[in-house]
Amino acid sequence: MIRKREPRWQSAAERARVAAELIEEAESLTDTSTIASPADVVRAGLPPPVTAELPVPIPVLASPVGTEPLADQPAQPAALTLDDLLASDPDNVALLVQRASALAAAGHYSAARRDFEHALRQDPAHGEALAGLGVLLSRKGLWAEAIPRLRQAAEVDAGRASAWYYLGEALNRADDLDGARTAYERAVELEPSNVKALYGLGIVLDRLNRPDEATRMYRRSREATGR
């Protein structure tokens, strides 16, 4: 016996079609992935390069206009790297976070994690270090470890939309749908045009069986891209 298609089923089909179209769009909008690829896993086990970060130049006073450099003027010092600066100031939180971010961007997760954790031992409430470590752990799929860090980051810097977005991502992956919805909603409240937060909220609402609200979030996400 063939069951008669009800209007409600038709709405679900339409919603699924819209969601499928948006999935491809959203993939191109996410500039960082929270899922570790096989290549990420391999890179994480490799030692960092000799100088993984950008050099930090030392300001050099210029000669007055129209004058020649003095014959006995000492040679300009070479630019220092973050490694050099940290060698003389190993507990400098700002430098540790800067180097950790550079290492993470290069895929050296183990070395980056050491720097983030070192920074947090010096300043346990450093919002950027907490968020950076939380995102790094998320990239490795370590959701249970990432969530407390991201939650702290959101509490320390409650006005940063990205902290709430990444917390929503981690909670969604851990199947804490109510928590993820709250985090995504906070990110959208702070930044109404945050495409990734809008799309993530749509996914969570879909998982909570709230299709009408999910469709609205998908639509807002698409409109926020200007398409």
N, C-alpha and C positions, 0 to 999 in steps of 0.2 A: 504494500500500500504506500503510495507516495503522499507524503504529508504536504499540506498546503503551506507555502512560504508566507510567513507573517511579516507585516511591516517592520516589526522589531528586528527580524533577521536581516531584512534588506538594509536597515540602518547600520547593523554590525558589519555587513559586507562592505558597505560604502566606507565605513570608518577604517576597516582593514586596508582597503585600497589606498586611502589617503595616507595612512601610516606607512605603508610600503613605499610609497613615492618619497616620503620625507626621510626614510632611513638612509637612502642613498645621498640625499642632500646633507643630512647631518654628519655623515661620515667625513665629508669633505670640509666640514666646518670645525671639526675637532682637531686642534693643533697638537694635542698631546694625547696619547693613548694610555688608559689606565690598566691595560691588559699586557702582561709581559709576553713578547714574542720569543720564539726560540733564539733569535739573534740577540735579543736583550739579555737572555739568560747566559749566553756564551760571553757577551761583553762584560757582564757583571762580575764574572770570575777572573777577568784579565786585570793585570796591574795597570795603574794609570800611566800615561805617558810622562816623560821627564818634565814637561811643562804643559799641563792640560789647560791652564787658564791664560787669559789675555794678560800681557804685561801691563804693569802700572807705572807709567813714566814719572820721572822726577822732574818737576818744573826747573827750567834753566833760564836764568836771566839773560835777555838778549842784549847785544852790544848797542850803544846809542846809535841812532840813525846817522849815517854819513861818516862813521868812524870804522877803522880797521881793528880787528882783534889784536890785543897785545901779544907780542912775541912770547912772553913768559906766562901767558894765560894758561891755566891748567886745562887738560882735556876734559870735555864734558863727560860726566859719569854715565855709565850704561844704564838703561832703564831696568828697574827692578821688577821682578815678577811677584805674584802672590806668594809663591814658595819662599822667595827671599825675605819678604816682609814677615811672613809667619815664622820663619826661622829665628828672627829676633824678637818676635812678639807672638808666641804660640797660642796665647789665650785670647787673642783679639777676636771678639765675636763677629764683628762686621766682616773682617777678612775671612774668617772660617766659613761664614755663610756664602760669601761671594765665591770662594773656591769650591765649596760643595755644589753650588748651583752650576758652575762651569763643568765640574766633573759629571754631574747628573746629566747635563745636556749632551755630554760626549759619550754617555752610556756606561760610565764607570761607577756603577751604583754602590758597590762595596766601599770604595774610597769616599764617595760622597756621603754615604751614611755615617762613616766615622767622623767626618768633619761636622755634619749636622749635630750628631750626638755630643761631640766635644763642645760645640757652641752652646748646646742646651745645658750642659753641666755648669757652664759659666753663667748662663742666664736662662733658667728654666721657663720663663714666660716670654721668650723672644718669639713674637708672632711669625716672623718670616722664616725662622728656623723650624718652628713647629709645622707650619704649612709645607715647607720644602720637604721635610722628612716624611710627613704624611703622604704627600703626592708620590714621593719616591717609593715608599712601601706599597702604595696602591699600584704603581706600575709593575711591581713584582708580584702582585696578586695577594699580598699579605694584608688582607682586609682587617683581620682582628687586631693587628698591630697598628694599622693606619688610622683606624677610627678614633682611638683616644687622642692621638696627636692632632688630627684634624678638628676634633671637637674642642680641644684646648685652643687651637689657632682661632677658631670661630669665636670662642669666648673672650680671648685676649684682644682680638681685633674684630669686634662685632659689626663694624661698618664695612668690612671687606667682602664684597659679593663673591669673589673667587673662593674664599675660605669656605663659605656656605655651599657653594656649588660642589667643590671637591668632597665635602662631607656628605652631601646628598648622593654623589656617585658611589662612595664607599658603602654607605648604608643601604643603598639599593642593591649593590652586589652582595651584601650580607643578608639580604631579604628582610631588612628592617624597613618595611614600606612606609609605616607611619612616620618614623624618624626621617626617612629620605624625603617624604613629601614636605615635612616641616622645613627641612634644610633648603630644599629647592625653592619653596615659597619665599623664604627669607632672602635668598639670592635674587629672586625676581623682584621682590619688594625694593631691594637696594638698587637693582639695575634692571629696569623693566624691559630693556632690549637685549638682555643676555640670552643669546640664541640657544646656547647649550643648556642653560638652566631651564629655559622654557620647554625644550625638547625632552630633557630628563624628567621634568615634572609630568609631561604628557605620558611618558612611559610608565611612571609610577601610578598615575591615575588609571591607566589602562589595566595595570596589574591589580589594582584595587577594585576592578569592575565598575569604574565610573566613566563609561565611554563618552558621554556627552562632554564632560569636562576635559577629558583627554583630547578629544578632537579640537576643542577650543585652544588648548595649549599648542598642539601641533600647528594649527593655523597661525597662531601668534608667532611661533618660531619661524615659520616660513615668511610671514610678513616682515619680521625683524631683519631678515637677510636682504630685504628690498626686492625680492623676486615676485 
